[in-house]
Structure formats: structure tokens, C-alpha cells
Amino acid sequence: MKFNPEIGFLSRVSEEDKILFAKHLAVMAKSGISLAESIEVLIRQTKTSAFKRVLQGVLGDLENGQQLSKALSRYPKIFDPFT
């Protein structure tokens, strides 16, 4: 059975978690911290286990050479695509 990252735990990621993620990621990016290191910091700081798992997936994708947009697009119920 293939793991589907959209099932179950994703509904427990709050809007506040997503807003703080974007805000903190932007601050770290402006300060010159790499994306991977920024995501590692955010994983350590995130209190919600569901969001930690999502960020760990995003980090894994980044470490495998994926672009941030591609890594986030795996979780459309959390990171809504802009059109």
C-alpha cells in the first residue's frame, strides 16, 4: 500500500502554523540561511506533530534536489497553490 500524505493528520495543521511557517521562512531566507537549514529549524520549533511530519517530508524533498515549490505542492491541502 502506497503512503498518501493527504490522509488524516493533515487536517490538524492550523492556519496559525502555516502563517508562522511562511513568516519565519521569509525571515530566515532574507538573512541568508539555506532553505534546508531553515526547514530544519522550523521542524525543531514546531509543536504540532502533524506539521512536523509535513516539514520533514518537505526537507527530504529539498535534500533530494527538489525545488521548494515542488516539495510544497505534495501537500495541496496545507499549502494552497497560487494561480
mmCIF file of the N, C-alpha and C atoms, coordinates in Angstrom:
data_MODEL
# 
_entry.id   MODEL 
# 
loop_
_atom_site.group_PDB 
_atom_site.id 
_atom_site.type_symbol 
_atom_site.label_atom_id 
_atom_site.label_alt_id 
_atom_site.label_comp_id 
_atom_site.label_asym_id 
_atom_site.label_entity_id 
_atom_site.label_seq_id 
_atom_site.pdbx_PDB_ins_code 
_atom_site.Cartn_x 
_atom_site.Cartn_y 
_atom_site.Cartn_z 
_atom_site.occupancy 
_atom_site.B_iso_or_equiv 
_atom_site.pdbx_formal_charge 
_atom_site.auth_seq_id 
_atom_site.auth_comp_id 
_atom_site.auth_asym_id 
_atom_site.auth_atom_id 
_atom_site.pdbx_PDB_model_num 
ATOM 1   N N  . MET A 1 1  ? 0.838  -1.182 0.000   1.00 0.00 ? 1  MET A N  1 
ATOM 2   C CA . MET A 1 1  ? 0.000  0.000  0.000   1.00 0.00 ? 1  MET A CA 1 
ATOM 3   C C  . MET A 1 1  ? 0.881  1.243  0.000   1.00 0.00 ? 1  MET A C  1 
ATOM 4   N N  . LYS A 1 2  ? 0.585  2.153  -0.867  1.00 0.00 ? 2  LYS A N  1 
ATOM 5   C CA . LYS A 1 2  ? 1.381  3.373  -1.001  1.00 0.00 ? 2  LYS A CA 1 
ATOM 6   C C  . LYS A 1 2  ? 0.933  4.414  0.027   1.00 0.00 ? 2  LYS A C  1 
ATOM 7   N N  . PHE A 1 3  ? 1.899  5.090  0.646   1.00 0.00 ? 3  PHE A N  1 
ATOM 8   C CA . PHE A 1 3  ? 1.608  6.143  1.622   1.00 0.00 ? 3  PHE A CA 1 
ATOM 9   C C  . PHE A 1 3  ? 1.021  7.346  0.924   1.00 0.00 ? 3  PHE A C  1 
ATOM 10  N N  . ASN A 1 4  ? -0.090 7.819  1.434   1.00 0.00 ? 4  ASN A N  1 
ATOM 11  C CA . ASN A 1 4  ? -0.714 9.023  0.891   1.00 0.00 ? 4  ASN A CA 1 
ATOM 12  C C  . ASN A 1 4  ? -0.601 10.134 1.925   1.00 0.00 ? 4  ASN A C  1 
ATOM 13  N N  . PRO A 1 5  ? 0.230  11.148 1.666   1.00 0.00 ? 5  PRO A N  1 
ATOM 14  C CA . PRO A 1 5  ? 0.451  12.208 2.660   1.00 0.00 ? 5  PRO A CA 1 
ATOM 15  C C  . PRO A 1 5  ? -0.758 13.096 2.883   1.00 0.00 ? 5  PRO A C  1 
ATOM 16  N N  . GLU A 1 6  ? -1.836 12.910 2.133   1.00 0.00 ? 6  GLU A N  1 
ATOM 17  C CA . GLU A 1 6  ? -3.011 13.758 2.263   1.00 0.00 ? 6  GLU A CA 1 
ATOM 18  C C  . GLU A 1 6  ? -4.025 13.238 3.274   1.00 0.00 ? 6  GLU A C  1 
ATOM 19  N N  . ILE A 1 7  ? -3.841 12.034 3.765   1.00 0.00 ? 7  ILE A N  1 
ATOM 20  C CA . ILE A 1 7  ? -4.851 11.410 4.605   1.00 0.00 ? 7  ILE A CA 1 
ATOM 21  C C  . ILE A 1 7  ? -4.601 11.699 6.071   1.00 0.00 ? 7  ILE A C  1 
ATOM 22  N N  . GLY A 1 8  ? -5.667 11.965 6.786   1.00 0.00 ? 8  GLY A N  1 
ATOM 23  C CA . GLY A 1 8  ? -5.647 12.002 8.234   1.00 0.00 ? 8  GLY A CA 1 
ATOM 24  C C  . GLY A 1 8  ? -5.022 13.200 8.895   1.00 0.00 ? 8  GLY A C  1 
ATOM 25  N N  . PHE A 1 9  ? -3.748 13.101 9.164   1.00 0.00 ? 9  PHE A N  1 
ATOM 26  C CA . PHE A 1 9  ? -3.103 14.081 10.032  1.00 0.00 ? 9  PHE A CA 1 
ATOM 27  C C  . PHE A 1 9  ? -3.042 15.481 9.441   1.00 0.00 ? 9  PHE A C  1 
ATOM 28  N N  . LEU A 1 10 ? -3.200 15.639 8.147   1.00 0.00 ? 10 LEU A N  1 
ATOM 29  C CA . LEU A 1 10 ? -3.061 16.959 7.529   1.00 0.00 ? 10 LEU A CA 1 
ATOM 30  C C  . LEU A 1 10 ? -4.159 17.923 7.949   1.00 0.00 ? 10 LEU A C  1 
ATOM 31  N N  . SER A 1 11 ? -5.288 17.383 8.315   1.00 0.00 ? 11 SER A N  1 
ATOM 32  C CA . SER A 1 11 ? -6.383 18.262 8.719   1.00 0.00 ? 11 SER A CA 1 
ATOM 33  C C  . SER A 1 11 ? -6.101 18.939 10.056  1.00 0.00 ? 11 SER A C  1 
ATOM 34  N N  . ARG A 1 12 ? -5.045 18.521 10.730  1.00 0.00 ? 12 ARG A N  1 
ATOM 35  C CA . ARG A 1 12 ? -4.726 19.094 12.037  1.00 0.00 ? 12 ARG A CA 1 
ATOM 36  C C  . ARG A 1 12 ? -3.688 20.207 11.982  1.00 0.00 ? 12 ARG A C  1 
ATOM 37  N N  . VAL A 1 13 ? -3.349 20.682 10.806  1.00 0.00 ? 13 VAL A N  1 
ATOM 38  C CA . VAL A 1 13 ? -2.404 21.786 10.669  1.00 0.00 ? 13 VAL A CA 1 
ATOM 39  C C  . VAL A 1 13 ? -3.212 23.083 10.628  1.00 0.00 ? 13 VAL A C  1 
ATOM 40  N N  . SER A 1 14 ? -2.987 23.931 11.615  1.00 0.00 ? 14 SER A N  1 
ATOM 41  C CA . SER A 1 14 ? -3.783 25.152 11.743  1.00 0.00 ? 14 SER A CA 1 
ATOM 42  C C  . SER A 1 14 ? -3.305 26.256 10.805  1.00 0.00 ? 14 SER A C  1 
ATOM 43  N N  . GLU A 1 15 ? -4.182 27.210 10.603  1.00 0.00 ? 15 GLU A N  1 
ATOM 44  C CA . GLU A 1 15 ? -3.820 28.394 9.809   1.00 0.00 ? 15 GLU A CA 1 
ATOM 45  C C  . GLU A 1 15 ? -2.681 29.141 10.487  1.00 0.00 ? 15 GLU A C  1 
ATOM 46  N N  . GLU A 1 16 ? -2.687 29.190 11.803  1.00 0.00 ? 16 GLU A N  1 
ATOM 47  C CA . GLU A 1 16 ? -1.621 29.868 12.540  1.00 0.00 ? 16 GLU A CA 1 
ATOM 48  C C  . GLU A 1 16 ? -0.271 29.209 12.270  1.00 0.00 ? 16 GLU A C  1 
ATOM 49  N N  . ASP A 1 17 ? -0.236 27.862 12.256  1.00 0.00 ? 17 ASP A N  1 
ATOM 50  C CA . ASP A 1 17 ? 1.005  27.149 11.949  1.00 0.00 ? 17 ASP A CA 1 
ATOM 51  C C  . ASP A 1 17 ? 1.519  27.540 10.567  1.00 0.00 ? 17 ASP A C  1 
ATOM 52  N N  . LYS A 1 18 ? 0.619  27.595 9.605   1.00 0.00 ? 18 LYS A N  1 
ATOM 53  C CA . LYS A 1 18 ? 1.023  27.920 8.237   1.00 0.00 ? 18 LYS A CA 1 
ATOM 54  C C  . LYS A 1 18 ? 1.502  29.367 8.114   1.00 0.00 ? 18 LYS A C  1 
ATOM 55  N N  . ILE A 1 19 ? 0.837  30.274 8.797   1.00 0.00 ? 19 ILE A N  1 
ATOM 56  C CA . ILE A 1 19 ? 1.237  31.684 8.762   1.00 0.00 ? 19 ILE A CA 1 
ATOM 57  C C  . ILE A 1 19 ? 2.612  31.865 9.401   1.00 0.00 ? 19 ILE A C  1 
ATOM 58  N N  . LEU A 1 20 ? 2.808  31.255 10.555  1.00 0.00 ? 20 LEU A N  1 
ATOM 59  C CA . LEU A 1 20 ? 4.104  31.359 11.228  1.00 0.00 ? 20 LEU A CA 1 
ATOM 60  C C  . LEU A 1 20 ? 5.209  30.710 10.403  1.00 0.00 ? 20 LEU A C  1 
ATOM 61  N N  . PHE A 1 21 ? 4.893  29.597 9.737   1.00 0.00 ? 21 PHE A N  1 
ATOM 62  C CA . PHE A 1 21 ? 5.862  28.949 8.847   1.00 0.00 ? 21 PHE A CA 1 
ATOM 63  C C  . PHE A 1 21 ? 6.322  29.922 7.767   1.00 0.00 ? 21 PHE A C  1 
ATOM 64  N N  . ALA A 1 22 ? 5.372  30.537 7.092   1.00 0.00 ? 22 ALA A N  1 
ATOM 65  C CA . ALA A 1 22 ? 5.710  31.458 5.998   1.00 0.00 ? 22 ALA A CA 1 
ATOM 66  C C  . ALA A 1 22 ? 6.499  32.658 6.511   1.00 0.00 ? 22 ALA A C  1 
ATOM 67  N N  . LYS A 1 23 ? 6.075  33.194 7.634   1.00 0.00 ? 23 LYS A N  1 
ATOM 68  C CA . LYS A 1 23 ? 6.743  34.365 8.200   1.00 0.00 ? 23 LYS A CA 1 
ATOM 69  C C  . LYS A 1 23 ? 8.183  34.035 8.607   1.00 0.00 ? 23 LYS A C  1 
ATOM 70  N N  . HIS A 1 24 ? 8.358  32.935 9.324   1.00 0.00 ? 24 HIS A N  1 
ATOM 71  C CA . HIS A 1 24 ? 9.694  32.568 9.789   1.00 0.00 ? 24 HIS A CA 1 
ATOM 72  C C  . HIS A 1 24 ? 10.601 32.145 8.637   1.00 0.00 ? 24 HIS A C  1 
ATOM 73  N N  . LEU A 1 25 ? 10.045 31.449 7.653   1.00 0.00 ? 25 LEU A N  1 
ATOM 74  C CA . LEU A 1 25 ? 10.838 31.056 6.498   1.00 0.00 ? 25 LEU A CA 1 
ATOM 75  C C  . LEU A 1 25 ? 11.324 32.287 5.737   1.00 0.00 ? 25 LEU A C  1 
ATOM 76  N N  . ALA A 1 26 ? 10.462 33.279 5.596   1.00 0.00 ? 26 ALA A N  1 
ATOM 77  C CA . ALA A 1 26 ? 10.843 34.512 4.906   1.00 0.00 ? 26 ALA A CA 1 
ATOM 78  C C  . ALA A 1 26 ? 11.967 35.240 5.641   1.00 0.00 ? 26 ALA A C  1 
ATOM 79  N N  . VAL A 1 27 ? 11.867 35.312 6.953   1.00 0.00 ? 27 VAL A N  1 
ATOM 80  C CA . VAL A 1 27 ? 12.900 35.986 7.746   1.00 0.00 ? 27 VAL A CA 1 
ATOM 81  C C  . VAL A 1 27 ? 14.236 35.271 7.602   1.00 0.00 ? 27 VAL A C  1 
ATOM 82  N N  . MET A 1 28 ? 14.208 33.949 7.677   1.00 0.00 ? 28 MET A N  1 
ATOM 83  C CA . MET A 1 28 ? 15.459 33.198 7.560   1.00 0.00 ? 28 MET A CA 1 
ATOM 84  C C  . MET A 1 28 ? 16.042 33.295 6.151   1.00 0.00 ? 28 MET A C  1 
ATOM 85  N N  . ALA A 1 29 ? 15.194 33.285 5.145   1.00 0.00 ? 29 ALA A N  1 
ATOM 86  C CA . ALA A 1 29 ? 15.675 33.419 3.765   1.00 0.00 ? 29 ALA A CA 1 
ATOM 87  C C  . ALA A 1 29 ? 16.343 34.777 3.564   1.00 0.00 ? 29 ALA A C  1 
ATOM 88  N N  . LYS A 1 30 ? 15.732 35.834 4.112   1.00 0.00 ? 30 LYS A N  1 
ATOM 89  C CA . LYS A 1 30 ? 16.317 37.177 3.989   1.00 0.00 ? 30 LYS A CA 1 
ATOM 90  C C  . LYS A 1 30 ? 17.656 37.282 4.709   1.00 0.00 ? 30 LYS A C  1 
ATOM 91  N N  . SER A 1 31 ? 17.824 36.476 5.740   1.00 0.00 ? 31 SER A N  1 
ATOM 92  C CA . SER A 1 31 ? 19.081 36.531 6.493   1.00 0.00 ? 31 SER A CA 1 
ATOM 93  C C  . SER A 1 31 ? 20.164 35.642 5.884   1.00 0.00 ? 31 SER A C  1 
ATOM 94  N N  . GLY A 1 32 ? 19.831 34.938 4.801   1.00 0.00 ? 32 GLY A N  1 
ATOM 95  C CA . GLY A 1 32 ? 20.831 34.144 4.098   1.00 0.00 ? 32 GLY A CA 1 
ATOM 96  C C  . GLY A 1 32 ? 20.942 32.697 4.525   1.00 0.00 ? 32 GLY A C  1 
ATOM 97  N N  . ILE A 1 33 ? 20.064 32.241 5.375   1.00 0.00 ? 33 ILE A N  1 
ATOM 98  C CA . ILE A 1 33 ? 20.080 30.843 5.811   1.00 0.00 ? 33 ILE A CA 1 
ATOM 99  C C  . ILE A 1 33 ? 19.526 29.983 4.674   1.00 0.00 ? 33 ILE A C  1 
ATOM 100 N N  . SER A 1 34 ? 20.150 28.849 4.413   1.00 0.00 ? 34 SER A N  1 
ATOM 101 C CA . SER A 1 34 ? 19.689 27.972 3.336   1.00 0.00 ? 34 SER A CA 1 
ATOM 102 C C  . SER A 1 34 ? 18.282 27.453 3.629   1.00 0.00 ? 34 SER A C  1 
ATOM 103 N N  . LEU A 1 35 ? 17.581 27.068 2.573   1.00 0.00 ? 35 LEU A N  1 
ATOM 104 C CA . LEU A 1 35 ? 16.222 26.535 2.748   1.00 0.00 ? 35 LEU A CA 1 
ATOM 105 C C  . LEU A 1 35 ? 16.217 25.293 3.625   1.00 0.00 ? 35 LEU A C  1 
ATOM 106 N N  . ALA A 1 36 ? 17.138 24.378 3.360   1.00 0.00 ? 36 ALA A N  1 
ATOM 107 C CA . ALA A 1 36 ? 17.180 23.145 4.135   1.00 0.00 ? 36 ALA A CA 1 
ATOM 108 C C  . ALA A 1 36 ? 17.419 23.433 5.617   1.00 0.00 ? 36 ALA A C  1 
ATOM 109 N N  . GLU A 1 37 ? 18.355 24.311 5.901   1.00 0.00 ? 37 GLU A N  1 
ATOM 110 C CA . GLU A 1 37 ? 18.635 24.648 7.302   1.00 0.00 ? 37 GLU A CA 1 
ATOM 111 C C  . GLU A 1 37 ? 17.440 25.356 7.939   1.00 0.00 ? 37 GLU A C  1 
ATOM 112 N N  . SER A 1 38 ? 16.784 26.207 7.180   1.00 0.00 ? 38 SER A N  1 
ATOM 113 C CA . SER A 1 38 ? 15.602 26.903 7.688   1.00 0.00 ? 38 SER A CA 1 
ATOM 114 C C  . SER A 1 38 ? 14.496 25.914 8.045   1.00 0.00 ? 38 SER A C  1 
ATOM 115 N N  . ILE A 1 39 ? 14.278 24.935 7.166   1.00 0.00 ? 39 ILE A N  1 
ATOM 116 C CA . ILE A 1 39 ? 13.242 23.929 7.430   1.00 0.00 ? 39 ILE A CA 1 
ATOM 117 C C  . ILE A 1 39 ? 13.617 23.100 8.652   1.00 0.00 ? 39 ILE A C  1 
ATOM 118 N N  . GLU A 1 40 ? 14.897 22.769 8.805   1.00 0.00 ? 40 GLU A N  1 
ATOM 119 C CA . GLU A 1 40 ? 15.347 22.032 9.996   1.00 0.00 ? 40 GLU A CA 1 
ATOM 120 C C  . GLU A 1 40 ? 15.027 22.806 11.267  1.00 0.00 ? 40 GLU A C  1 
ATOM 121 N N  . VAL A 1 41 ? 15.287 24.105 11.257  1.00 0.00 ? 41 VAL A N  1 
ATOM 122 C CA . VAL A 1 41 ? 14.987 24.947 12.418  1.00 0.00 ? 41 VAL A CA 1 
ATOM 123 C C  . VAL A 1 41 ? 13.479 24.941 12.688  1.00 0.00 ? 41 VAL A C  1 
ATOM 124 N N  . LEU A 1 42 ? 12.691 25.082 11.639  1.00 0.00 ? 42 LEU A N  1 
ATOM 125 C CA . LEU A 1 42 ? 11.240 25.114 11.802  1.00 0.00 ? 42 LEU A CA 1 
ATOM 126 C C  . LEU A 1 42 ? 10.703 23.779 12.312  1.00 0.00 ? 42 LEU A C  1 
ATOM 127 N N  . ILE A 1 43 ? 11.301 22.677 11.908  1.00 0.00 ? 43 ILE A N  1 
ATOM 128 C CA . ILE A 1 43 ? 10.885 21.370 12.424  1.00 0.00 ? 43 ILE A CA 1 
ATOM 129 C C  . ILE A 1 43 ? 11.112 21.320 13.928  1.00 0.00 ? 43 ILE A C  1 
ATOM 130 N N  . ARG A 1 44 ? 12.273 21.787 14.362  1.00 0.00 ? 44 ARG A N  1 
ATOM 131 C CA . ARG A 1 44 ? 12.570 21.772 15.805  1.00 0.00 ? 44 ARG A CA 1 
ATOM 132 C C  . ARG A 1 44 ? 11.641 22.687 16.590  1.00 0.00 ? 44 ARG A C  1 
ATOM 133 N N  . GLN A 1 45 ? 11.204 23.790 15.992  1.00 0.00 ? 45 GLN A N  1 
ATOM 134 C CA . GLN A 1 45 ? 10.383 24.767 16.700  1.00 0.00 ? 45 GLN A CA 1 
ATOM 135 C C  . GLN A 1 45 ? 8.887  24.466 16.642  1.00 0.00 ? 45 GLN A C  1 
ATOM 136 N N  . THR A 1 46 ? 8.474  23.654 15.704  1.00 0.00 ? 46 THR A N  1 
ATOM 137 C CA . THR A 1 46 ? 7.054  23.366 15.529  1.00 0.00 ? 46 THR A CA 1 
ATOM 138 C C  . THR A 1 46 ? 6.571  22.423 16.609  1.00 0.00 ? 46 THR A C  1 
ATOM 139 N N  . LYS A 1 47 ? 5.478  22.779 17.241  1.00 0.00 ? 47 LYS A N  1 
ATOM 140 C CA . LYS A 1 47 ? 4.929  21.978 18.323  1.00 0.00 ? 47 LYS A CA 1 
ATOM 141 C C  . LYS A 1 47 ? 3.933  20.935 17.817  1.00 0.00 ? 47 LYS A C  1 
ATOM 142 N N  . THR A 1 48 ? 3.329  21.172 16.675  1.00 0.00 ? 48 THR A N  1 
ATOM 143 C CA . THR A 1 48 ? 2.320  20.281 16.128  1.00 0.00 ? 48 THR A CA 1 
ATOM 144 C C  . THR A 1 48 ? 2.985  19.109 15.417  1.00 0.00 ? 48 THR A C  1 
ATOM 145 N N  . SER A 1 49 ? 2.731  17.903 15.898  1.00 0.00 ? 49 SER A N  1 
ATOM 146 C CA . SER A 1 49 ? 3.386  16.730 15.312  1.00 0.00 ? 49 SER A CA 1 
ATOM 147 C C  . SER A 1 49 ? 2.988  16.525 13.851  1.00 0.00 ? 49 SER A C  1 
ATOM 148 N N  . ALA A 1 50 ? 1.746  16.833 13.492  1.00 0.00 ? 50 ALA A N  1 
ATOM 149 C CA . ALA A 1 50 ? 1.311  16.686 12.102  1.00 0.00 ? 50 ALA A CA 1 
ATOM 150 C C  . ALA A 1 50 ? 2.116  17.602 11.184  1.00 0.00 ? 50 ALA A C  1 
ATOM 151 N N  . PHE A 1 51 ? 2.336  18.835 11.609  1.00 0.00 ? 51 PHE A N  1 
ATOM 152 C CA . PHE A 1 51 ? 3.071  19.776 10.775  1.00 0.00 ? 51 PHE A CA 1 
ATOM 153 C C  . PHE A 1 51 ? 4.552  19.408 10.729  1.00 0.00 ? 51 PHE A C  1 
ATOM 154 N N  . LYS A 1 52 ? 5.085  18.863 11.834  1.00 0.00 ? 52 LYS A N  1 
ATOM 155 C CA . LYS A 1 52 ? 6.474  18.387 11.839  1.00 0.00 ? 52 LYS A CA 1 
ATOM 156 C C  . LYS A 1 52 ? 6.663  17.335 10.760  1.00 0.00 ? 52 LYS A C  1 
ATOM 157 N N  . ARG A 1 53 ? 5.713  16.397 10.648  1.00 0.00 ? 53 ARG A N  1 
ATOM 158 C CA . ARG A 1 53 ? 5.830  15.331 9.645   1.00 0.00 ? 53 ARG A CA 1 
ATOM 159 C C  . ARG A 1 53 ? 5.800  15.904 8.237   1.00 0.00 ? 53 ARG A C  1 
ATOM 160 N N  . VAL A 1 54 ? 4.955  16.904 8.014   1.00 0.00 ? 54 VAL A N  1 
ATOM 161 C CA . VAL A 1 54 ? 4.903  17.546 6.704   1.00 0.00 ? 54 VAL A CA 1 
ATOM 162 C C  . VAL A 1 54 ? 6.237  18.220 6.404   1.00 0.00 ? 54 VAL A C  1 
ATOM 163 N N  . LEU A 1 55 ? 6.760  18.969 7.362   1.00 0.00 ? 55 LEU A N  1 
ATOM 164 C CA . LEU A 1 55 ? 8.029  19.668 7.156   1.00 0.00 ? 55 LEU A CA 1 
ATOM 165 C C  . LEU A 1 55 ? 9.181  18.687 6.961   1.00 0.00 ? 55 LEU A C  1 
ATOM 166 N N  . GLN A 1 56 ? 9.138  17.541 7.626   1.00 0.00 ? 56 GLN A N  1 
ATOM 167 C CA . GLN A 1 56 ? 10.165 16.523 7.410   1.00 0.00 ? 56 GLN A CA 1 
ATOM 168 C C  . GLN A 1 56 ? 10.095 15.993 5.975   1.00 0.00 ? 56 GLN A C  1 
ATOM 169 N N  . GLY A 1 57 ? 8.884  15.845 5.456   1.00 0.00 ? 57 GLY A N  1 
ATOM 170 C CA . GLY A 1 57 ? 8.732  15.441 4.061   1.00 0.00 ? 57 GLY A CA 1 
ATOM 171 C C  . GLY A 1 57 ? 9.268  16.492 3.112   1.00 0.00 ? 57 GLY A C  1 
ATOM 172 N N  . VAL A 1 58 ? 8.981  17.760 3.404   1.00 0.00 ? 58 VAL A N  1 
ATOM 173 C CA . VAL A 1 58 ? 9.482  18.862 2.583   1.00 0.00 ? 58 VAL A CA 1 
ATOM 174 C C  . VAL A 1 58 ? 11.011 18.881 2.628   1.00 0.00 ? 58 VAL A C  1 
ATOM 175 N N  . LEU A 1 59 ? 11.576 18.730 3.801   1.00 0.00 ? 59 LEU A N  1 
ATOM 176 C CA . LEU A 1 59 ? 13.034 18.712 3.954   1.00 0.00 ? 59 LEU A CA 1 
ATOM 177 C C  . LEU A 1 59 ? 13.644 17.565 3.152   1.00 0.00 ? 59 LEU A C  1 
ATOM 178 N N  . GLY A 1 60 ? 13.041 16.398 3.235   1.00 0.00 ? 60 GLY A N  1 
ATOM 179 C CA . GLY A 1 60 ? 13.544 15.260 2.474   1.00 0.00 ? 60 GLY A CA 1 
ATOM 180 C C  . GLY A 1 60 ? 13.565 15.542 0.978   1.00 0.00 ? 60 GLY A C  1 
ATOM 181 N N  . ASP A 1 61 ? 12.507 16.175 0.495   1.00 0.00 ? 61 ASP A N  1 
ATOM 182 C CA . ASP A 1 61 ? 12.450 16.526 -0.925  1.00 0.00 ? 61 ASP A CA 1 
ATOM 183 C C  . ASP A 1 61 ? 13.543 17.529 -1.287  1.00 0.00 ? 61 ASP A C  1 
ATOM 184 N N  . LEU A 1 62 ? 13.750 18.528 -0.435  1.00 0.00 ? 62 LEU A N  1 
ATOM 185 C CA . LEU A 1 62 ? 14.802 19.519 -0.691  1.00 0.00 ? 62 LEU A CA 1 
ATOM 186 C C  . LEU A 1 62 ? 16.170 18.856 -0.718  1.00 0.00 ? 62 LEU A C  1 
ATOM 187 N N  . GLU A 1 63 ? 16.402 17.952 0.204   1.00 0.00 ? 63 GLU A N  1 
ATOM 188 C CA . GLU A 1 63 ? 17.688 17.262 0.266   1.00 0.00 ? 63 GLU A CA 1 
ATOM 189 C C  . GLU A 1 63 ? 17.901 16.350 -0.937  1.00 0.00 ? 63 GLU A C  1 
ATOM 190 N N  . ASN A 1 64 ? 16.810 15.948 -1.587  1.00 0.00 ? 64 ASN A N  1 
ATOM 191 C CA . ASN A 1 64 ? 16.897 15.121 -2.791  1.00 0.00 ? 64 ASN A CA 1 
ATOM 192 C C  . ASN A 1 64 ? 16.905 15.956 -4.060  1.00 0.00 ? 64 ASN A C  1 
ATOM 193 N N  . GLY A 1 65 ? 17.061 17.274 -3.908  1.00 0.00 ? 65 GLY A N  1 
ATOM 194 C CA . GLY A 1 65 ? 17.228 18.132 -5.068  1.00 0.00 ? 65 GLY A CA 1 
ATOM 195 C C  . GLY A 1 65 ? 15.961 18.755 -5.627  1.00 0.00 ? 65 GLY A C  1 
ATOM 196 N N  . GLN A 1 66 ? 14.827 18.545 -4.952  1.00 0.00 ? 66 GLN A N  1 
ATOM 197 C CA . GLN A 1 66 ? 13.583 19.140 -5.426  1.00 0.00 ? 66 GLN A CA 1 
ATOM 198 C C  . GLN A 1 66 ? 13.556 20.635 -5.111  1.00 0.00 ? 66 GLN A C  1 
ATOM 199 N N  . GLN A 1 67 ? 12.825 21.368 -5.918  1.00 0.00 ? 67 GLN A N  1 
ATOM 200 C CA . GLN A 1 67 ? 12.602 22.784 -5.642  1.00 0.00 ? 67 GLN A CA 1 
ATOM 201 C C  . GLN A 1 67 ? 11.588 22.901 -4.507  1.00 0.00 ? 67 GLN A C  1 
ATOM 202 N N  . LEU A 1 68 ? 11.647 24.013 -3.784  1.00 0.00 ? 68 LEU A N  1 
ATOM 203 C CA . LEU A 1 68 ? 10.715 24.229 -2.680  1.00 0.00 ? 68 LEU A CA 1 
ATOM 204 C C  . LEU A 1 68 ? 9.278  24.161 -3.172  1.00 0.00 ? 68 LEU A C  1 
ATOM 205 N N  . SER A 1 69 ? 8.992  24.772 -4.302  1.00 0.00 ? 69 SER A N  1 
ATOM 206 C CA . SER A 1 69 ? 7.615  24.768 -4.817  1.00 0.00 ? 69 SER A CA 1 
ATOM 207 C C  . SER A 1 69 ? 7.120  23.347 -5.073  1.00 0.00 ? 69 SER A C  1 
ATOM 208 N N  . LYS A 1 70 ? 7.983  22.486 -5.584  1.00 0.00 ? 70 LYS A N  1 
ATOM 209 C CA . LYS A 1 70 ? 7.620  21.092 -5.848  1.00 0.00 ? 70 LYS A CA 1 
ATOM 210 C C  . LYS A 1 70 ? 7.400  20.347 -4.540  1.00 0.00 ? 70 LYS A C  1 
ATOM 211 N N  . ALA A 1 71 ? 8.268  20.592 -3.565  1.00 0.00 ? 71 ALA A N  1 
ATOM 212 C CA . ALA A 1 71 ? 8.137  19.933 -2.264  1.00 0.00 ? 71 ALA A CA 1 
ATOM 213 C C  . ALA A 1 71 ? 6.831  20.328 -1.576  1.00 0.00 ? 71 ALA A C  1 
ATOM 214 N N  . LEU A 1 72 ? 6.491  21.602 -1.632  1.00 0.00 ? 72 LEU A N  1 
ATOM 215 C CA . LEU A 1 72 ? 5.253  22.071 -1.006  1.00 0.00 ? 72 LEU A CA 1 
ATOM 216 C C  . LEU A 1 72 ? 4.028  21.587 -1.760  1.00 0.00 ? 72 LEU A C  1 
ATOM 217 N N  . SER A 1 73 ? 4.151  21.411 -3.072  1.00 0.00 ? 73 SER A N  1 
ATOM 218 C CA . SER A 1 73 ? 2.997  21.007 -3.880  1.00 0.00 ? 73 SER A CA 1 
ATOM 219 C C  . SER A 1 73 ? 2.538  19.588 -3.553  1.00 0.00 ? 73 SER A C  1 
ATOM 220 N N  . ARG A 1 74 ? 3.344  18.813 -2.875  1.00 0.00 ? 74 ARG A N  1 
ATOM 221 C CA . ARG A 1 74 ? 2.930  17.474 -2.436  1.00 0.00 ? 74 ARG A CA 1 
ATOM 222 C C  . ARG A 1 74 ? 1.854  17.539 -1.364  1.00 0.00 ? 74 ARG A C  1 
ATOM 223 N N  . TYR A 1 75 ? 1.656  18.713 -0.784  1.00 0.00 ? 75 TYR A N  1 
ATOM 224 C CA . TYR A 1 75 ? 0.705  18.891 0.311   1.00 0.00 ? 75 TYR A CA 1 
ATOM 225 C C  . TYR A 1 75 ? -0.301 20.002 -0.035  1.00 0.00 ? 75 TYR A C  1 
ATOM 226 N N  . PRO A 1 76 ? -1.122 19.825 -1.072  1.00 0.00 ? 76 PRO A N  1 
ATOM 227 C CA . PRO A 1 76 ? -2.010 20.898 -1.515  1.00 0.00 ? 76 PRO A CA 1 
ATOM 228 C C  . PRO A 1 76 ? -3.091 21.288 -0.521  1.00 0.00 ? 76 PRO A C  1 
ATOM 229 N N  . LYS A 1 77 ? -3.412 20.390 0.406   1.00 0.00 ? 77 LYS A N  1 
ATOM 230 C CA . LYS A 1 77 ? -4.411 20.745 1.413   1.00 0.00 ? 77 LYS A CA 1 
ATOM 231 C C  . LYS A 1 77 ? -3.826 21.647 2.490   1.00 0.00 ? 77 LYS A C  1 
ATOM 232 N N  . ILE A 1 78 ? -2.515 21.716 2.559   1.00 0.00 ? 78 ILE A N  1 
ATOM 233 C CA . ILE A 1 78 ? -1.853 22.593 3.529   1.00 0.00 ? 78 ILE A CA 1 
ATOM 234 C C  . ILE A 1 78 ? -1.350 23.841 2.835   1.00 0.00 ? 78 ILE A C  1 
ATOM 235 N N  . PHE A 1 79 ? -0.629 23.658 1.738   1.00 0.00 ? 79 PHE A N  1 
ATOM 236 C CA . PHE A 1 79 ? -0.028 24.762 1.019   1.00 0.00 ? 79 PHE A CA 1 
ATOM 237 C C  . PHE A 1 79 ? -0.806 24.970 -0.279  1.00 0.00 ? 79 PHE A C  1 
ATOM 238 N N  . ASP A 1 80 ? -1.821 25.811 -0.217  1.00 0.00 ? 80 ASP A N  1 
ATOM 239 C CA . ASP A 1 80 ? -2.672 26.060 -1.372  1.00 0.00 ? 80 ASP A CA 1 
ATOM 240 C C  . ASP A 1 80 ? -1.845 26.643 -2.515  1.00 0.00 ? 80 ASP A C  1 
ATOM 241 N N  . PRO A 1 81 ? -2.043 26.113 -3.706  1.00 0.00 ? 81 PRO A N  1 
ATOM 242 C CA . PRO A 1 81 ? -1.307 26.671 -4.866  1.00 0.00 ? 81 PRO A CA 1 
ATOM 243 C C  . PRO A 1 81 ? -1.866 28.027 -5.262  1.00 0.00 ? 81 PRO A C  1 
ATOM 244 N N  . PHE A 1 82 ? -0.989 28.922 -5.647  1.00 0.00 ? 82 PHE A N  1 
ATOM 245 C CA . PHE A 1 82 ? -1.406 30.216 -6.160  1.00 0.00 ? 82 PHE A CA 1 
ATOM 246 C C  . PHE A 1 82 ? -1.555 30.094 -7.662  1.00 0.00 ? 82 PHE A C  1 
ATOM 247 N N  . THR A 1 83 ? -2.614 30.662 -8.193  1.00 0.00 ? 83 THR A N  1 
ATOM 248 C CA . THR A 1 83 ? -2.793 30.617 -9.651  1.00 0.00 ? 83 THR A CA 1 
ATOM 249 C C  . THR A 1 83 ? -2.813 31.998 -10.223 1.00 0.00 ? 83 THR A C  1 
# 
